[in-house]
Amino acid sequence: MTTGSSSETVLVAGGGQSGFQAAASLRDKGFTGRVVLVGDEPGVPYQRPPLSKAYLKGTAGEEQLRLRPEDFFAEKGIELVPGRVASVDRAASRVVLESGEELAYDHLVLATGARNRVLPVPGADLDGVLMLRTRDDADRLRSSLERASNVVVIGGGFIGLEFASHAGRPVTVVEAQDRLLARVASPEVSEFFKELHEKAGHTVLLGTGVTALHGDGHVSSVELADGSRLPADLVVVAVGVVPETTLASQAGLTVTNGVVVDEHLRTEDSKIFAIGDCANFPCVHAGAATRLESVQNAVDQARCVAAAITGDAAPYDSLPWFWTDQTDAKLQIVGILANADQTVVTGDRAEGRFSVLSFRDGVLIAVESVNRPPDHIAARRLFTAELRPSYADLEASSFDLKAHVKSRSAA
């Protein structure tokens, strides 16, 4: 394995989880060239998941968010450059920052992430209408919560529900789909979390669209599709994200629901990779081109690219997994939940400790575990085995994942 010439430069565009990990993994792999990390937020790279949980609640501070202390970057020889890459000159192998500064590269890693989807209704720009993506967003939300009387969350996905869980007061959640977490969870899990939030005092409105936000400068109400209005002096918009592909498009790279890359996460330009939330890659676990928004995917793709740059390339095949913490429930998901045609619920749903096993064509494709960490660990072991278990295989073990793992290990 080679580790790259000491004269080479790897430039990473984006200072989020995937960008940081790419830079750190290059050093872990022994890369001795120049590593430049360009990020558009001040300070050192930080983790985003706590923003809608502990940081919002005030139980974690800015230091707990940091992915590494400031001196880590100097010790590893990782140059932190504040700003944003404005354009890529592929012919000259260089980028231009918004400041006008030019930086040359031998390898360019696009880790530009995603941006919040804007609510396309009148009044979305009123004061008191906020989103959550950055540390500054979380600071504004925390401050606004202290003064708010009526809080409405638009969107019943991970971020919207995590905010509701840690807001410290009852809120109203408005979801256009007919169930919560519709994009990422099974109907059984969706229903459980609806009940969970209602028990916590939140109001959950499903199958309900928002047509306008009203107020005189500051938001005062949310108008629903049926014409009714919800009082609101704080509205949190959490209707998903879109990949940040502007830079890739301007550079003439192929963009389709993200920057299109091959199994090594390389674009059609051999010097340019894309990773994390912005990358659309051939996912062996989904059997199709996929874009994933998760810490696991960001970290593992960054490591994959660092290996490729240092001469140890291998196709990206990491197992997808996700998690969310809401009120007193921890949901952990393994696999890609799409087009399931059969499900089995194990454990005790009434006690809030259960798992949902999802199958497609008789083969296990995903496991969702609520407050059942042992099931999650067992599922990850099963999914990384050569063959995924079938419905019949697990039925023989009474759908006990740990027992099935033991039986397979003993075989």
C-alpha positions as CSV (number, residue, x, y, z in Angstrom):
1,M,0.0,0.0,0.0
2,T,1.2,3.5,-0.9
3,T,0.5,6.5,1.3
4,G,0.7,9.2,-1.3
5,S,3.5,11.6,-2.2
6,S,4.5,14.2,0.3
7,S,4.1,16.7,-2.5
8,E,0.4,15.9,-3.0
9,T,-2.5,18.0,-1.7
10,V,-5.9,16.7,-0.7
11,L,-8.5,19.4,-0.5
12,V,-11.7,18.7,1.4
13,A,-14.6,21.0,0.6
14,G,-16.9,20.9,3.7
15,G,-16.1,20.8,7.4
16,G,-18.9,18.6,8.6
17,Q,-18.7,15.0,9.9
18,S,-17.7,13.5,6.5
19,G,-15.2,16.2,5.7
20,F,-13.5,16.0,9.1
21,Q,-13.3,12.2,9.0
22,A,-11.8,12.3,5.5
23,A,-9.0,14.6,6.7
24,A,-8.4,12.6,9.9
25,S,-8.5,9.2,8.1
26,L,-5.9,10.4,5.6
27,R,-3.5,10.9,8.5
28,D,-4.5,7.6,10.1
29,K,-3.7,6.0,6.7
30,G,-0.2,7.5,6.8
31,F,-0.8,10.2,4.1
32,T,2.2,12.6,4.3
33,G,1.1,15.3,1.9
34,R,-0.9,18.4,2.5
35,V,-4.4,18.1,3.9
36,V,-6.6,21.2,3.6
37,L,-10.1,21.3,5.1
38,V,-12.3,24.2,4.0
39,G,-15.3,24.8,6.2
40,D,-17.9,27.6,6.1
41,E,-18.6,27.7,9.9
42,P,-16.2,29.2,12.4
43,G,-14.2,27.1,14.8
44,V,-13.3,23.4,14.6
45,P,-15.6,20.8,13.0
46,Y,-18.4,19.7,15.3
47,Q,-21.0,16.9,15.4
48,R,-24.6,17.7,14.5
49,P,-26.8,14.9,16.1
50,P,-26.6,16.5,19.6
51,L,-28.0,19.8,18.2
52,S,-31.6,18.5,18.3
53,K,-31.0,16.6,21.6
54,A,-28.5,17.4,24.4
55,Y,-27.3,20.7,23.0
56,L,-30.8,22.0,22.5
57,K,-31.8,20.9,25.9
58,G,-28.7,22.6,27.4
59,T,-27.1,19.4,28.9
60,A,-24.2,19.5,26.4
61,G,-22.1,22.6,25.6
62,E,-20.0,23.7,22.7
63,E,-17.0,21.8,23.8
64,Q,-19.0,18.5,23.9
65,L,-19.9,19.1,20.2
66,R,-16.4,19.3,19.0
67,L,-15.2,16.3,17.0
68,R,-11.7,17.0,18.2
69,P,-10.0,19.7,20.3
70,E,-8.4,22.6,18.4
71,D,-4.8,21.3,18.9
72,F,-5.6,18.0,17.2
73,F,-5.6,19.7,13.8
74,A,-2.2,21.3,14.4
75,E,-0.8,18.0,15.6
76,K,-2.1,16.1,12.6
77,G,-1.0,18.8,10.1
78,I,-4.6,19.4,9.0
79,E,-5.0,23.0,7.7
80,L,-8.4,24.5,8.6
81,V,-9.4,27.2,6.1
82,P,-12.5,29.2,6.9
83,G,-14.8,29.9,4.0
84,R,-16.6,28.3,1.2
85,V,-15.4,26.9,-2.1
86,A,-17.0,29.0,-4.8
87,S,-15.9,27.1,-7.9
88,V,-13.8,24.3,-9.2
89,D,-11.4,24.6,-12.1
90,R,-11.0,20.9,-13.1
91,A,-8.6,21.6,-15.9
92,A,-6.2,23.4,-13.6
93,S,-7.0,21.2,-10.6
94,R,-7.7,24.1,-8.3
95,V,-10.6,25.7,-6.4
96,V,-11.5,29.3,-5.9
97,L,-12.9,30.3,-2.5
98,E,-15.5,33.0,-2.1
99,S,-12.8,35.2,-0.7
100,G,-11.0,34.9,-4.1
101,E,-8.2,32.8,-2.7
102,E,-7.1,29.9,-5.0
103,L,-6.0,26.5,-3.8
104,A,-4.5,23.8,-5.9
105,Y,-5.3,20.1,-5.3
106,D,-4.2,16.7,-6.5
107,H,-7.4,15.1,-5.0
108,L,-10.6,16.9,-4.2
109,V,-13.2,15.5,-1.8
110,L,-16.6,17.0,-2.0
111,A,-18.2,16.8,1.5
112,T,-20.6,19.6,1.0
113,G,-23.5,18.0,2.9
114,A,-27.1,19.0,2.6
115,R,-29.2,22.1,3.2
116,N,-32.6,22.4,4.8
117,R,-35.6,22.1,2.5
118,V,-37.5,25.4,2.5
119,L,-41.2,25.4,3.3
120,P,-42.7,26.7,0.0
121,V,-45.6,28.7,1.5
122,P,-46.3,32.4,2.1
123,G,-45.0,33.7,5.4
124,A,-42.1,31.2,5.6
125,D,-39.7,34.1,6.0
126,L,-41.4,35.6,9.0
127,D,-39.5,36.1,12.3
128,G,-40.0,33.2,14.6
129,V,-39.9,30.6,11.7
130,L,-36.7,28.7,12.3
131,M,-34.9,25.6,11.1
132,L,-32.3,23.4,12.7
133,R,-29.1,22.4,10.9
134,T,-26.2,24.3,12.4
135,R,-25.0,25.2,15.9
136,D,-26.2,28.8,15.3
137,D,-29.6,27.5,14.4
138,A,-29.7,25.5,17.7
139,D,-28.7,28.6,19.6
140,R,-31.5,30.7,18.1
141,L,-34.0,27.9,18.7
142,R,-33.0,27.5,22.4
143,S,-33.3,31.3,22.9
144,S,-36.6,31.4,21.1
145,L,-38.0,28.5,23.2
146,E,-37.5,30.5,26.3
147,R,-39.9,33.2,25.1
148,A,-42.4,31.1,23.1
149,S,-45.9,30.3,24.2
150,N,-47.2,28.2,21.2
151,V,-44.7,26.0,19.4
152,V,-45.6,24.3,16.1
153,V,-43.2,21.8,14.4
154,I,-43.8,21.2,10.7
155,G,-42.5,17.8,9.8
156,G,-42.6,14.5,11.6
157,G,-39.2,13.1,10.7
158,F,-36.2,12.6,13.0
159,I,-35.3,16.2,13.4
160,G,-38.8,17.5,14.0
161,L,-39.6,14.7,16.6
162,E,-36.2,15.1,18.3
163,F,-36.8,18.8,18.7
164,A,-40.3,18.1,20.1
165,S,-38.8,15.5,22.6
166,H,-36.2,18.0,23.9
167,A,-38.2,21.3,23.7
168,G,-39.2,21.0,27.4
169,R,-42.9,21.8,26.7
170,P,-45.9,20.5,24.7
171,V,-45.7,21.3,21.0
172,T,-47.9,20.6,18.0
173,V,-46.4,18.4,15.3
174,V,-47.9,18.8,11.8
175,E,-47.0,16.0,9.3
176,A,-48.2,16.0,5.7
177,Q,-47.8,12.2,5.4
178,D,-50.3,9.8,7.0
179,R,-47.8,8.7,9.6
180,L,-44.7,9.9,11.4
181,L,-41.2,8.8,10.2
182,A,-42.8,7.7,7.0
183,R,-39.6,7.8,5.0
184,V,-37.4,5.8,7.4
185,A,-39.6,3.6,9.6
186,S,-42.1,0.8,9.4
187,P,-45.8,1.5,10.1
188,E,-45.5,-0.4,13.4
189,V,-42.7,1.9,14.6
190,S,-44.5,5.0,13.3
191,E,-47.5,4.2,15.3
192,F,-45.5,3.6,18.5
193,F,-43.8,7.0,18.2
194,K,-47.1,8.7,17.6
195,E,-48.4,7.2,20.8
196,L,-45.2,8.1,22.6
197,H,-45.4,11.8,21.7
198,E,-49.0,12.0,22.5
199,K,-48.4,10.5,26.0
200,A,-45.7,13.2,26.4
201,G,-48.3,15.9,25.9
202,H,-47.7,16.7,22.2
203,T,-50.4,17.1,19.6
204,V,-49.8,15.1,16.5
205,L,-51.7,16.0,13.3
206,L,-51.2,13.6,10.4
207,G,-52.1,13.9,6.7
208,T,-52.2,17.6,7.2
209,G,-50.6,20.1,4.9
210,V,-49.6,23.7,5.7
211,T,-50.7,26.4,3.2
212,A,-49.4,29.6,4.9
213,L,-47.8,31.2,7.9
214,H,-49.4,34.4,9.2
215,G,-48.1,37.3,11.3
216,D,-47.3,40.9,11.3
217,G,-43.5,40.7,11.0
218,H,-43.4,37.8,13.5
219,V,-45.3,34.6,13.0
220,S,-48.6,34.3,14.9
221,S,-50.4,31.3,13.3
222,V,-50.0,28.4,11.0
223,E,-52.8,27.9,8.4
224,L,-53.6,24.3,7.5
225,A,-55.0,22.8,4.3
226,D,-58.5,22.8,5.7
227,G,-58.4,26.5,6.4
228,S,-58.0,26.2,10.2
229,R,-55.2,28.0,12.0
230,L,-52.9,27.0,14.8
231,P,-51.6,29.7,17.1
232,A,-47.9,29.8,16.9
233,D,-45.2,32.3,18.0
234,L,-42.4,29.8,17.2
235,V,-42.5,27.5,14.1
236,V,-39.8,24.9,13.6
237,V,-39.6,23.8,9.9
238,A,-38.2,20.3,9.6
239,V,-39.4,19.1,6.2
240,G,-36.2,17.3,5.2
241,V,-33.0,18.3,3.4
242,V,-31.7,18.5,-0.2
243,P,-28.1,17.6,-1.1
244,E,-25.8,20.6,-1.6
245,T,-24.7,20.0,-5.2
246,T,-24.2,23.5,-6.5
247,L,-20.4,23.3,-6.6
248,A,-20.5,19.9,-8.4
249,S,-23.0,21.1,-10.9
250,Q,-20.9,24.2,-11.7
251,A,-17.9,21.9,-12.1
252,G,-19.8,19.9,-14.8
253,L,-20.1,16.8,-12.7
254,T,-23.1,14.5,-12.9
255,V,-25.8,15.3,-10.4
256,T,-28.9,13.2,-9.8
257,N,-30.3,13.4,-6.2
258,G,-26.7,14.1,-5.2
259,V,-23.3,14.0,-6.7
260,V,-23.2,10.7,-8.7
261,V,-20.2,8.5,-7.8
262,D,-19.0,5.0,-8.5
263,E,-18.5,2.1,-6.0
264,H,-15.2,3.8,-4.9
265,L,-17.1,7.1,-4.3
266,R,-15.3,8.7,-7.2
267,T,-17.0,11.0,-9.7
268,E,-16.3,10.8,-13.5
269,D,-13.3,13.1,-12.8
270,S,-10.7,10.7,-11.4
271,K,-9.4,13.4,-9.1
272,I,-12.7,14.2,-7.4
273,F,-14.7,12.2,-4.8
274,A,-18.0,12.9,-3.1
275,I,-19.0,11.6,0.3
276,G,-21.7,11.9,2.9
277,D,-25.1,13.6,2.6
278,C,-24.3,15.0,-0.9
279,A,-23.2,11.7,-2.5
280,N,-25.4,9.4,-4.6
281,F,-23.7,6.0,-4.6
282,P,-24.4,2.4,-5.7
283,C,-25.5,0.9,-2.4
284,V,-25.1,-2.9,-2.3
285,H,-27.6,-3.1,0.7
286,A,-30.3,-1.3,-1.2
287,G,-29.5,-2.8,-4.6
288,A,-29.8,0.7,-6.2
289,A,-28.2,4.1,-6.3
290,T,-28.8,5.7,-2.9
291,R,-28.1,8.8,-0.9
292,L,-28.0,8.4,2.8
293,E,-28.1,11.0,5.6
294,S,-26.4,9.4,8.6
295,V,-23.3,9.7,10.7
296,Q,-22.4,6.1,10.0
297,N,-22.5,6.7,6.2
298,A,-20.5,10.0,6.5
299,V,-17.8,8.4,8.6
300,D,-17.5,5.1,6.6
301,Q,-17.5,6.8,3.2
302,A,-14.7,9.2,4.4
303,R,-12.6,6.3,5.5
304,C,-13.2,4.6,2.1
305,V,-12.0,7.6,0.2
306,A,-9.0,8.0,2.4
307,A,-8.1,4.4,1.7
308,A,-8.5,5.0,-2.1
309,I,-6.3,8.1,-2.0
310,T,-3.5,6.2,-0.1
311,G,-3.5,3.3,-2.5
312,D,-5.8,0.8,-0.7
313,A,-9.0,1.2,-2.7
314,A,-12.0,-1.0,-2.1
315,P,-15.6,-0.8,-3.1
316,Y,-17.8,1.0,-0.5
317,D,-20.1,-1.7,1.1
318,S,-20.6,-0.5,4.7
319,L,-23.7,-1.6,6.5
320,P,-26.2,1.3,6.9
321,W,-27.5,2.0,10.4
322,F,-29.3,4.9,12.1
323,W,-30.6,6.0,15.5
324,T,-32.8,8.5,17.2
325,D,-33.5,9.4,20.8
326,Q,-37.0,10.6,21.6
327,T,-38.5,11.0,25.1
328,D,-37.6,7.7,26.8
329,A,-37.2,5.7,23.6
330,K,-34.1,4.9,21.6
331,L,-34.7,3.7,18.1
332,Q,-31.9,1.9,16.3
333,I,-32.2,0.8,12.6
334,V,-30.1,-1.6,10.6
335,G,-30.4,-2.0,6.9
336,I,-32.4,-0.2,4.2
337,L,-36.2,-0.3,4.8
338,A,-37.7,-0.2,1.3
339,N,-40.4,-2.2,-0.3
340,A,-40.7,-4.6,2.6
341,D,-43.5,-7.1,2.0
342,Q,-43.6,-8.9,5.4
343,T,-42.9,-7.8,9.0
344,V,-42.6,-9.6,12.4
345,V,-42.7,-7.8,15.7
346,T,-40.8,-9.3,18.6
347,G,-40.4,-8.3,22.2
348,D,-42.9,-6.3,24.3
349,R,-44.4,-3.4,22.5
350,A,-46.6,-2.4,25.5
351,E,-43.5,-2.0,27.6
352,G,-41.8,-0.1,24.8
353,R,-39.1,-2.7,24.2
354,F,-39.5,-4.4,20.9
355,S,-38.1,-5.0,17.4
356,V,-39.6,-5.0,14.0
357,L,-38.0,-7.4,11.5
358,S,-38.8,-6.5,7.8
359,F,-38.5,-8.9,4.9
360,R,-38.6,-8.6,1.2
361,D,-39.0,-11.8,-0.9
362,G,-38.4,-13.9,2.2
363,V,-35.1,-12.3,3.1
364,L,-34.4,-10.0,6.1
365,I,-33.7,-6.4,4.9
366,A,-34.0,-4.3,8.0
367,V,-34.4,-4.5,11.8
368,E,-35.8,-1.6,13.9
369,S,-35.2,-1.9,17.6
370,V,-36.9,0.2,20.2
371,N,-35.0,0.1,23.6
372,R,-33.6,-3.3,22.6
373,P,-29.8,-2.7,22.1
374,P,-29.0,-6.5,22.1
375,D,-31.3,-7.0,19.1
376,H,-29.5,-4.1,17.3
377,I,-26.1,-5.6,17.9
378,A,-27.3,-9.1,16.8
379,A,-28.8,-7.6,13.7
380,R,-25.6,-5.9,12.7
381,R,-23.8,-9.2,13.1
382,L,-26.3,-10.9,10.9
383,F,-26.2,-8.3,8.2
384,T,-22.5,-8.4,7.9
385,A,-22.5,-12.2,7.5
386,E,-22.1,-13.7,4.0
387,L,-25.8,-14.6,3.7
388,R,-28.6,-12.7,5.3
389,P,-31.1,-14.9,7.1
390,S,-34.4,-15.8,5.5
391,Y,-37.8,-15.7,7.1
392,A,-37.7,-19.5,7.4
393,D,-34.2,-19.3,9.1
394,L,-35.4,-16.8,11.7
395,E,-38.7,-18.6,12.2
396,A,-36.8,-21.7,13.3
397,S,-35.2,-19.5,16.0
398,S,-38.6,-18.1,17.0
399,F,-37.4,-14.8,15.5
400,D,-34.9,-14.4,18.4
401,L,-32.0,-12.6,16.8
402,K,-29.5,-13.3,19.5
403,A,-30.4,-17.0,19.5
404,H,-30.0,-17.1,15.7
405,V,-26.6,-15.5,15.9
406,K,-25.5,-18.1,18.5
407,S,-26.8,-21.0,16.4
408,R,-25.0,-19.7,13.3
409,S,-21.8,-19.3,15.2
410,A,-22.0,-22.8,16.6
411,A,-22.7,-24.3,13.1
